Amino acid sequence: MHSTARRPSADSGKHLVQFYETAPGLLVSNVAEFADEGLQRGESVLIIATPEHCDAFLSALDDSRGLRMRARQLVVLDAEATLDGFMRDGAPDWRRFEQVIGGTIRGLRRAKPNAGLRAYGEMVGILWAAGQVDAAVQLEKFWNVLMADDGLTLFCGYPIDMFADDVQVDRLHDVLCAHTHVLPGGVESTMEMALDRSMREVLGDQSESARLQSAGTMPSQWAALSDVEAALLLLRRNQPQYATEILSRARNYYRACA
């Protein structure tokens, strides 16, 4: 993984991810910026999202960026319906995926053969939220195969609250391994303040040493996470006896200030 991406700028071959439930509004602005950057460059843009999110993304684009002038560059698909087109027995089927998603991408390539191509998708997020974690990780692998052949740039969204007590660290590790860059899922300075305050309240004078000790055990695959998001995962893994109380307080402090 590369260093943490601070804005959704994209070059061919990047595979971005954002865990957005901590600050849902940030997802809208990031996807709009990601799509707008592509449209401004004359690239084709594919958005595969829930109807609610599609409306929010298009509204953000249309309000400030004259989307209607570039509508031919943009394709929007319903995430649930698209997912249904290639799932088989609870798992993504490669042949169907290649037909549905690969076919859509080939159509965009034919329409603008010399243009770049970027996509935002949250089908993996739908699978994750439904508890189908293995299917989500498999779908990420399918995307990576497609990206290697086609050279597109992909931005994935997962409805994960980084302060939640039930985050599956080991499975989230698998998701991180499938991506090259992580966009912060919240306002980092506010998240950092909330975590530091809650750790001081629960751990007292041991809070700083606990952070430093945990940082020394961070897997290399987590390097693209912001410091505070990495700290949240390390807290769950290394100090489970304190994690629930610290995370609960930190979530409340973050929401009060965000």
Steps between C-alpha positions, in 0.01 A plus 500: 500500500599860443485793736158629600312684226370836626266574212339274242742579219547197278739359248451185298533187708422652839252312717364739763279423800311708755330372817233765513244431774686716751435805279254419218508853360870467428427214261275721287761772466780252429306308234387826338860622492622166365237501224543867420874464462442225244234695313721807488774288344261366238498152656204264520355453848300204630306527829346186652316597817174487692223726365536727804871544446462539123260788559741663746801462271317633194358790699846597623633487145206674336477781754854624455658339197258517208451125482245515220767631263698178546225243553620283211821428691313365803322166557308438824384153607295372794734305728248238618371425151852485356614271780207267438616466141817310588444339842453123507431293812602788725831570328610710202540294183796605286342423165189701582703780656714528191191510282314759710781727620754419232233551235406840642864606504554383144197706396650809662831430330334474160320831554825679597788275390781740589360625830582394853244309703416508869229333705344536843328191641332395821388147414778375729358722773155348454647152540697604808195655664305177435768297677626347174861591569654217298293604199609863541868404510455273197332781310795728579728237347282488188526877468878480531517248217288729285714800592819318404357426155333836442697762692202670658497678835257377767360662815311270742271608784432294814236596761735438793508715813862497611388572858260205510577224747407221257752575224658172387869588503621182329247530219565871460865405461399292194321801354800726555723251323282531188548878471788736427375817673267583789305826519439615859148409613455805719650834599839380617575776750161451666538122503846537655370736768212265584725195526768676707241634744329165547830314543617747764174461689511118495875431517626809681878540492533176305322635192807634320711190562209283382483693171875473445508131583213425264657701217801270508279202418320646198496268195663647190171451310343769721751768399249677275263563792505835672678491836175524695321227302798271547494579872132405520569159346807442716301586811250224423772247428750578776282630785160333468434535873489880463386534140123501553503782753758709313323464165160584647631821655699592190196456274295732721773764510548483123130537426473791742775689318461389137 
